[in-house]
Amino acid sequence: MSKFSRDLSEITKLHRSGPENVSAQYKWIYKKAVLTKKVSENKI
């Protein structure tokens, strides 16, 4: 969860820095977060 929160704060920082910087990294982080969530759900 802490990793996910860190990613979320990174996304927020990127959003503040400007939309043109966001798209690629945001998509990658989001995808990674979704995959991480799926993996942790499968472990339960």
PDB file with one MODEL, atoms N, CA, C and O in Angstrom:
MODEL        1
ATOM      1  N   MET A   1       0.830  -1.206   0.000  1.00  0.00           N
ATOM      2  CA  MET A   1       0.000   0.000   0.000  1.00  0.00           C
ATOM      3  C   MET A   1       0.865   1.255   0.000  1.00  0.00           C
ATOM      4  O   MET A   1       0.560   2.227  -0.692  1.00  0.00           O
ATOM      5  N   SER A   2       1.947   1.229   0.781  1.00  0.00           N
ATOM      6  CA  SER A   2       2.826   2.401   0.838  1.00  0.00           C
ATOM      7  C   SER A   2       3.446   2.690  -0.525  1.00  0.00           C
ATOM      8  O   SER A   2       3.629   3.847  -0.904  1.00  0.00           O
ATOM      9  N   LYS A   3       3.770   1.615  -1.263  1.00  0.00           N
ATOM     10  CA  LYS A   3       4.315   1.789  -2.614  1.00  0.00           C
ATOM     11  C   LYS A   3       3.288   2.472  -3.505  1.00  0.00           C
ATOM     12  O   LYS A   3       3.611   3.381  -4.269  1.00  0.00           O
ATOM     13  N   PHE A   4       2.049   2.019  -3.393  1.00  0.00           N
ATOM     14  CA  PHE A   4       0.967   2.592  -4.186  1.00  0.00           C
ATOM     15  C   PHE A   4       0.782   4.067  -3.846  1.00  0.00           C
ATOM     16  O   PHE A   4       0.590   4.894  -4.737  1.00  0.00           O
ATOM     17  N   SER A   5       0.839   4.395  -2.558  1.00  0.00           N
ATOM     18  CA  SER A   5       0.699   5.784  -2.119  1.00  0.00           C
ATOM     19  C   SER A   5       1.823   6.645  -2.673  1.00  0.00           C
ATOM     20  O   SER A   5       1.604   7.786  -3.082  1.00  0.00           O
ATOM     21  N   ARG A   6       3.044   6.080  -2.684  1.00  0.00           N
ATOM     22  CA  ARG A   6       4.177   6.816  -3.247  1.00  0.00           C
ATOM     23  C   ARG A   6       3.950   7.103  -4.720  1.00  0.00           C
ATOM     24  O   ARG A   6       4.187   8.218  -5.184  1.00  0.00           O
ATOM     25  N   ASP A   7       3.486   6.089  -5.462  1.00  0.00           N
ATOM     26  CA  ASP A   7       3.195   6.284  -6.883  1.00  0.00           C
ATOM     27  C   ASP A   7       2.148   7.367  -7.072  1.00  0.00           C
ATOM     28  O   ASP A   7       2.249   8.192  -7.981  1.00  0.00           O
ATOM     29  N   LEU A   8       1.134   7.359  -6.200  1.00  0.00           N
ATOM     30  CA  LEU A   8       0.067   8.343  -6.282  1.00  0.00           C
ATOM     31  C   LEU A   8       0.604   9.753  -6.068  1.00  0.00           C
ATOM     32  O   LEU A   8       0.205  10.684  -6.769  1.00  0.00           O
ATOM     33  N   SER A   9       1.502   9.913  -5.107  1.00  0.00           N
ATOM     34  CA  SER A   9       2.079  11.234  -4.860  1.00  0.00           C
ATOM     35  C   SER A   9       2.961  11.668  -6.024  1.00  0.00           C
ATOM     36  O   SER A   9       3.031  12.855  -6.344  1.00  0.00           O
ATOM     37  N   GLU A  10       3.636  10.711  -6.661  1.00  0.00           N
ATOM     38  CA  GLU A  10       4.417  11.019  -7.864  1.00  0.00           C
ATOM     39  C   GLU A  10       3.509  11.541  -8.970  1.00  0.00           C
ATOM     40  O   GLU A  10       3.830  12.520  -9.644  1.00  0.00           O
ATOM     41  N   ILE A  11       2.374  10.874  -9.146  1.00  0.00           N
ATOM     42  CA  ILE A  11       1.406  11.297 -10.163  1.00  0.00           C
ATOM     43  C   ILE A  11       0.945  12.718  -9.878  1.00  0.00           C
ATOM     44  O   ILE A  11       0.857  13.546 -10.786  1.00  0.00           O
ATOM     45  N   THR A  12       0.651  12.997  -8.609  1.00  0.00           N
ATOM     46  CA  THR A  12       0.200  14.334  -8.224  1.00  0.00           C
ATOM     47  C   THR A  12       1.259  15.372  -8.557  1.00  0.00           C
ATOM     48  O   THR A  12       0.947  16.438  -9.087  1.00  0.00           O
ATOM     49  N   LYS A  13       2.512  15.061  -8.246  1.00  0.00           N
ATOM     50  CA  LYS A  13       3.618  15.972  -8.558  1.00  0.00           C
ATOM     51  C   LYS A  13       3.706  16.214 -10.058  1.00  0.00           C
ATOM     52  O   LYS A  13       3.898  17.346 -10.504  1.00  0.00           O
ATOM     53  N   LEU A  14       3.565  15.137 -10.835  1.00  0.00           N
ATOM     54  CA  LEU A  14       3.621  15.264 -12.289  1.00  0.00           C
ATOM     55  C   LEU A  14       2.491  16.149 -12.801  1.00  0.00           C
ATOM     56  O   LEU A  14       2.693  16.980 -13.686  1.00  0.00           O
ATOM     57  N   HIS A  15       1.308  15.963 -12.238  1.00  0.00           N
ATOM     58  CA  HIS A  15       0.167  16.773 -12.649  1.00  0.00           C
ATOM     59  C   HIS A  15       0.447  18.251 -12.401  1.00  0.00           C
ATOM     60  O   HIS A  15       0.117  19.104 -13.225  1.00  0.00           O
ATOM     61  N   ARG A  16       1.058  18.542 -11.255  1.00  0.00           N
ATOM     62  CA  ARG A  16       1.359  19.932 -10.923  1.00  0.00           C
ATOM     63  C   ARG A  16       2.410  20.506 -11.867  1.00  0.00           C
ATOM     64  O   ARG A  16       2.377  21.690 -12.202  1.00  0.00           O
ATOM     65  N   SER A  17       3.340  19.658 -12.292  1.00  0.00           N
ATOM     66  CA  SER A  17       4.431  20.144 -13.140  1.00  0.00           C
ATOM     67  C   SER A  17       3.969  20.421 -14.566  1.00  0.00           C
ATOM     68  O   SER A  17       4.651  21.124 -15.312  1.00  0.00           O
ATOM     69  N   GLY A  18       2.827  19.880 -14.946  1.00  0.00           N
ATOM     70  CA  GLY A  18       2.288  20.178 -16.279  1.00  0.00           C
ATOM     71  C   GLY A  18       1.821  18.941 -17.006  1.00  0.00           C
ATOM     72  O   GLY A  18       2.472  17.898 -16.944  1.00  0.00           O
ATOM     73  N   PRO A  19       0.701  19.044 -17.695  1.00  0.00           N
ATOM     74  CA  PRO A  19       0.089  17.885 -18.343  1.00  0.00           C
ATOM     75  C   PRO A  19       0.974  17.216 -19.386  1.00  0.00           C
ATOM     76  O   PRO A  19       0.890  16.002 -19.576  1.00  0.00           O
ATOM     77  N   GLU A  20       1.819  17.983 -20.061  1.00  0.00           N
ATOM     78  CA  GLU A  20       2.643  17.383 -21.119  1.00  0.00           C
ATOM     79  C   GLU A  20       3.649  16.386 -20.537  1.00  0.00           C
ATOM     80  O   GLU A  20       4.073  15.459 -21.227  1.00  0.00           O
ATOM     81  N   ASN A  21       4.031  16.575 -19.273  1.00  0.00           N
ATOM     82  CA  ASN A  21       4.963  15.640 -18.637  1.00  0.00           C
ATOM     83  C   ASN A  21       4.255  14.402 -18.096  1.00  0.00           C
ATOM     84  O   ASN A  21       4.889  13.385 -17.813  1.00  0.00           O
ATOM     85  N   VAL A  22       2.942  14.499 -17.958  1.00  0.00           N
ATOM     86  CA  VAL A  22       2.211  13.461 -17.251  1.00  0.00           C
ATOM     87  C   VAL A  22       2.002  12.214 -18.091  1.00  0.00           C
ATOM     88  O   VAL A  22       2.320  11.108 -17.653  1.00  0.00           O
ATOM     89  N   SER A  23       1.470  12.383 -19.293  1.00  0.00           N
ATOM     90  CA  SER A  23       0.825  11.281 -19.996  1.00  0.00           C
ATOM     91  C   SER A  23       1.598   9.971 -19.983  1.00  0.00           C
ATOM     92  O   SER A  23       1.069   8.951 -19.540  1.00  0.00           O
ATOM     93  N   ALA A  24       2.842   9.978 -20.460  1.00  0.00           N
ATOM     94  CA  ALA A  24       3.584   8.722 -20.570  1.00  0.00           C
ATOM     95  C   ALA A  24       3.859   8.109 -19.199  1.00  0.00           C
ATOM     96  O   ALA A  24       3.589   6.928 -18.979  1.00  0.00           O
ATOM     97  N   GLN A  25       4.394   8.906 -18.284  1.00  0.00           N
ATOM     98  CA  GLN A  25       4.713   8.380 -16.963  1.00  0.00           C
ATOM     99  C   GLN A  25       3.457   8.002 -16.201  1.00  0.00           C
ATOM    100  O   GLN A  25       3.432   6.994 -15.496  1.00  0.00           O
ATOM    101  N   TYR A  26       2.413   8.812 -16.342  1.00  0.00           N
ATOM    102  CA  TYR A  26       1.156   8.530 -15.656  1.00  0.00           C
ATOM    103  C   TYR A  26       0.609   7.184 -16.098  1.00  0.00           C
ATOM    104  O   TYR A  26       0.220   6.359 -15.271  1.00  0.00           O
ATOM    105  N   LYS A  27       0.581   6.968 -17.402  1.00  0.00           N
ATOM    106  CA  LYS A  27       0.068   5.703 -17.937  1.00  0.00           C
ATOM    107  C   LYS A  27       0.874   4.530 -17.407  1.00  0.00           C
ATOM    108  O   LYS A  27       0.317   3.499 -17.028  1.00  0.00           O
ATOM    109  N   TRP A  28       2.205   4.697 -17.383  1.00  0.00           N
ATOM    110  CA  TRP A  28       3.066   3.615 -16.917  1.00  0.00           C
ATOM    111  C   TRP A  28       2.828   3.331 -15.436  1.00  0.00           C
ATOM    112  O   TRP A  28       2.683   2.177 -15.031  1.00  0.00           O
ATOM    113  N   ILE A  29       2.789   4.394 -14.632  1.00  0.00           N
ATOM    114  CA  ILE A  29       2.580   4.231 -13.190  1.00  0.00           C
ATOM    115  C   ILE A  29       1.205   3.635 -12.917  1.00  0.00           C
ATOM    116  O   ILE A  29       1.053   2.761 -12.063  1.00  0.00           O
ATOM    117  N   TYR A  30       0.206   4.119 -13.653  1.00  0.00           N
ATOM    118  CA  TYR A  30      -1.154   3.620 -13.462  1.00  0.00           C
ATOM    119  C   TYR A  30      -1.229   2.138 -13.804  1.00  0.00           C
ATOM    120  O   TYR A  30      -1.808   1.343 -13.065  1.00  0.00           O
ATOM    121  N   LYS A  31      -0.637   1.783 -14.929  1.00  0.00           N
ATOM    122  CA  LYS A  31      -0.630   0.386 -15.356  1.00  0.00           C
ATOM    123  C   LYS A  31       0.046  -0.484 -14.299  1.00  0.00           C
ATOM    124  O   LYS A  31      -0.444  -1.558 -13.949  1.00  0.00           O
ATOM    125  N   LYS A  32       1.186   0.007 -13.798  1.00  0.00           N
ATOM    126  CA  LYS A  32       1.935  -0.727 -12.787  1.00  0.00           C
ATOM    127  C   LYS A  32       1.099  -0.877 -11.510  1.00  0.00           C
ATOM    128  O   LYS A  32       1.083  -1.936 -10.883  1.00  0.00           O
ATOM    129  N   ALA A  33       0.412   0.198 -11.142  1.00  0.00           N
ATOM    130  CA  ALA A  33      -0.418   0.168  -9.938  1.00  0.00           C
ATOM    131  C   ALA A  33      -1.552  -0.837 -10.086  1.00  0.00           C
ATOM    132  O   ALA A  33      -1.853  -1.586  -9.156  1.00  0.00           O
ATOM    133  N   VAL A  34      -2.178  -0.850 -11.257  1.00  0.00           N
ATOM    134  CA  VAL A  34      -3.269  -1.792 -11.515  1.00  0.00           C
ATOM    135  C   VAL A  34      -2.754  -3.225 -11.459  1.00  0.00           C
ATOM    136  O   VAL A  34      -3.385  -4.097 -10.862  1.00  0.00           O
ATOM    137  N   LEU A  35      -1.599  -3.462 -12.086  1.00  0.00           N
ATOM    138  CA  LEU A  35      -1.011  -4.800 -12.066  1.00  0.00           C
ATOM    139  C   LEU A  35      -0.660  -5.226 -10.643  1.00  0.00           C
ATOM    140  O   LEU A  35      -0.905  -6.366 -10.248  1.00  0.00           O
ATOM    141  N   THR A  36      -0.087  -4.303  -9.881  1.00  0.00           N
ATOM    142  CA  THR A  36       0.279  -4.589  -8.495  1.00  0.00           C
ATOM    143  C   THR A  36      -0.960  -4.943  -7.686  1.00  0.00           C
ATOM    144  O   THR A  36      -0.946  -5.874  -6.880  1.00  0.00           O
ATOM    145  N   LYS A  37      -2.030  -4.190  -7.910  1.00  0.00           N
ATOM    146  CA  LYS A  37      -3.286  -4.432  -7.210  1.00  0.00           C
ATOM    147  C   LYS A  37      -3.817  -5.823  -7.552  1.00  0.00           C
ATOM    148  O   LYS A  37      -4.248  -6.565  -6.670  1.00  0.00           O
ATOM    149  N   LYS A  38      -3.784  -6.166  -8.828  1.00  0.00           N
ATOM    150  CA  LYS A  38      -4.264  -7.480  -9.263  1.00  0.00           C
ATOM    151  C   LYS A  38      -3.461  -8.592  -8.609  1.00  0.00           C
ATOM    152  O   LYS A  38      -4.016  -9.586  -8.142  1.00  0.00           O
ATOM    153  N   VAL A  39      -2.146  -8.409  -8.582  1.00  0.00           N
ATOM    154  CA  VAL A  39      -1.273  -9.423  -7.996  1.00  0.00           C
ATOM    155  C   VAL A  39      -1.581  -9.599  -6.516  1.00  0.00           C
ATOM    156  O   VAL A  39      -1.682 -10.727  -6.033  1.00  0.00           O
ATOM    157  N   SER A  40      -1.732  -8.489  -5.789  1.00  0.00           N
ATOM    158  CA  SER A  40      -1.988  -8.586  -4.354  1.00  0.00           C
ATOM    159  C   SER A  40      -3.375  -9.173  -4.088  1.00  0.00           C
ATOM    160  O   SER A  40      -3.570  -9.858  -3.084  1.00  0.00           O
ATOM    161  N   GLU A  41      -4.336  -8.916  -4.969  1.00  0.00           N
ATOM    162  CA  GLU A  41      -5.667  -9.508  -4.814  1.00  0.00           C
ATOM    163  C   GLU A  41      -5.605 -11.013  -5.038  1.00  0.00           C
ATOM    164  O   GLU A  41      -6.297 -11.777  -4.366  1.00  0.00           O
ATOM    165  N   ASN A  42      -4.771 -11.433  -5.988  1.00  0.00           N
ATOM    166  CA  ASN A  42      -4.638 -12.859  -6.271  1.00  0.00           C
ATOM    167  C   ASN A  42      -3.987 -13.612  -5.112  1.00  0.00           C
ATOM    168  O   ASN A  42      -4.260 -14.793  -4.899  1.00  0.00           O
ATOM    169  N   LYS A  43      -3.129 -12.924  -4.370  1.00  0.00           N
ATOM    170  CA  LYS A  43      -2.437 -13.564  -3.249  1.00  0.00           C
ATOM    171  C   LYS A  43      -3.400 -13.872  -2.107  1.00  0.00           C
ATOM    172  O   LYS A  43      -3.190 -14.825  -1.357  1.00  0.00           O
ATOM    173  N   ILE A  44      -4.439 -13.082  -1.975  1.00  0.00           N
ATOM    174  CA  ILE A  44      -5.382 -13.239  -0.854  1.00  0.00           C
ATOM    175  C   ILE A  44      -6.158 -14.544  -1.001  1.00  0.00           C
ATOM    176  O   ILE A  44      -7.000 -14.860  -0.161  1.00  0.00           O
TER     177      ILE A  44
ENDMDL
END
